[in-house]
Amino acid sequence: MPLDTSTYSLALLRLDGRRWNELRRMHAQISTQPTADGSSYLEMGNTKIICTVAGPAEGRRAGGTGGDANAVVQVEIGIAGFCGVDRKRRGRGDKRTSEMQMTIANAFSNTLFTHLYPHSTILITLHVLSQDGSLLAACLNASTLALIDAGVPMSDYVAACTSGSTSSYSSNDEAADPLLDLNGTEEQELPFLTVGTLGAGEKVSVLVMESRVQAMRLEGMLAVGVDGCKQVKEILDQVVRRHGKRILLEGVKT
């Protein structure tokens, strides 16, 4: 069923009641899995992710020990069969899952100080419990928190979100407006991209777009996405600071 976008220009509200530049409710925790080196739980709207980090640890490499002086970042994503409406089970060879794993691994390979851990492996495992849009962005944000919990040094936060346009490619509507943080229904009908930035700046570390869009709209979508990443970074920073204060208070009491 096509998404009715006629109300955007009239009430300036989306189907879930948000304005064009509003994020969905975002909730996150770290140190949720005591047995893991680092862990996190993150919700972006109805998208829910559990992330665990193992390492840095010495790992076996294919083809021998090798001479690589940097740690290797590996990512595994498990998508529950009940996470979406269609209840489709994704296998290990799923193309979309493999692309997401590669994107996340490349993003953190360039952000983490991998040269401090030569001949070792950092394994990021992501479990998707519920999926309602912004899946790649949620995985990146959850991975950032889990890596911080594991104590792996990095240059800055990797904060990500999605942005889209109120009109599809075929409609060619010149009055189309950008949207921030699309939900699952909007992603099915509207063009969107996923952008990730380093910290509160505008340095883009991840940019993925899987739909067609008019070139003139791309700049506005990217600007809205970068601004959304700044908001996400502030939320992630508050989660980390809140957890740090709790640890300090527990240390004082003991």
C-alpha positions, 0 to 999 in steps of 0.5 A: 500500500503506497505511503500517503505523504499528502499530509506532510505539507499540510500539518507538517507532521509525519505519520508517527506525529514527528516533525521533519527534523525530529528523531525517534525516541532513543534509549541505550544502556551499556554493560548489559552483558557481564560475560562480554568484554563490552556490551550495549543495548540500544533502541531507536524507535522500535528498532532494538539491538543488542551488541557485544564485543570480544577482544582485542584478543589474539586470533587465528588468521586464514593463511597463517600468522601474517605480518599485519601490524594492526588489529582486524575488526570482524562483525557478525550480525544475527537477525531474529526471524521475529524482528520484522513483519514478514518473519523472514529468516536470514541465513549467513549468506544473506547479501544485505547482512554481509554488506552491513557487516562489511560497512560496520567493519570498515567504519570502525577499522578507520576509527579504532586505534588498531595499531595498538593491538597488532596480530589481534582480532576485535569481534563485534556481534550484533543481534537484531531483536526488532526492526523498524527502520534505521537498522544500519544506523542503530547497529553503528550506534550500538557498536560504538557504545559496546566498544567504549564499554570494552575500553577499545581506544578510538578517535571519536564516537561514530554516530549515525542516523538516516535521512530521506525525502518526502517524494519518491524518485519517479514523482520528481517533485521539486517541493520535496522536503528532507526527513530525519530518522525514517521508520520502517514504513517510510523506508519502504516508500521513500528514498533515504540514506544512512550517514555516520559522522565522527563526533560532533563534527561534520566528518562523514565516516559512513555514507550508504544509499540504496535507493534512487533520488534526484541529485538536487535533493541529495545535498539537503538530505545529507545536511539533515542527516549530518545534523541528526548525527550531532543529536545522536552523538549527544545522546550517546555521550549522555549514556556514557557519562551517566554510566561513568557516574554510576560506576564512580558512585558505586566505587565510593560506596564500597 
